[in-house]
Amino acid sequence: MPNILLIDDDIELTSLLNEVLTFEGFDVTEANNGEEGLEKLDDRIDLILLDVMMPKLNGMETLKRLRENWDTPVLMLTAKGEEIDRVIGLELGADDYLPKPFSDRELLARMRAILRRTQSSANTKSDKRTDCIEYQDIQIFPGKQEAYCQEQLIELTTTEFALLSHFVQHPGETLTKEVLSLDVLGKRLAAFDRAIDMHVSNLRKKLPERSDGKSRIKTLRGRGYLLVEED
């Protein structure tokens, strides 16, 4: 039974979501502001649903503090039309976002997609701790969900790790945003959805520069991205 931490100051909404999620087999912990949410966060939590607009500590500041010590997946709940919130949330390490108002079906689909990625990593961890995927100076250990570049450990979120793993397994291939959204985020790419763009941007910032100074991940305008091969 996945454990969900729901952080939202809308008491009526949290009560409704608690009922829906409990019916679907989730164990839900509620918090009505960011400070309370951080206090209730522990190793048992599998996924955090985090609202942006809250008193005391808003969602962005909560996410920023959370990412200092935790890599727990986060699904941001943003106001309809507030694209800047979505972009900032993804920059700070959110795994995905969902604009309000949303349907129960869409929320559950997004949650399960994130949990599938997390569970896949957990299963690999228990079965294949020593397996390693290597490309150039990058080493990926799926079992431990650790990535190294130039022998340095790279601190990645669950989504960033999944994205890097996908690139490393398809070097030199053009990967469209549609494919990356389906294979990495587990959802179809919607119009104006910038989630993949922001995750790629975050990944670029965390990877050390190549010895030749070239970008590791190349943007192919209008087509997608590729992991650059050696000349």
LINLINFEN-V209650 format. One line per field, one symbol per residue. ss: DSSP state (H for helix, E for strand, C for the rest). phi: phi as a letter, one per 20 degrees, with the letter a starting at -180 (. if undefined). A space follows every 50 residues. Layout:
ss: ???
phi: ???
This chain:
ss: CCEEEEECCCHHHHHHHHHHHHHCCCEEEEECCHHHHHHHCCCCCCEEEE ECCCCCCCHHHHHHHHHHHCCCEEEEEEECCCHHHHHHHHHCCCCEEEEE CCCHHHHHHHHHHHHHHHHHHHHHHHHCCCCCEEECCEEEECCCCEEEEC CEEECCCHHHHHHHHHHHCCCCCCECHHHHHHHHHCCCCCCCCCHHHHHH HHHHHHCCCCCCCCCCEEEECCCEEEECCCC
phi: .fdddddaeefffffffgfffffeneddddbdaffffffefbfffebddc feebfmbffffffffgffccdggcdeddfgneffffffgffeofeacbfe fcegffgfffffffffffffffffffdcfdfbdcblddccdgfelccccl mdfdecfgffffffgfffecfmefdffffffffeembffegmfdgfgfff fffgfeeffffenfffdeedgncqcbefeff
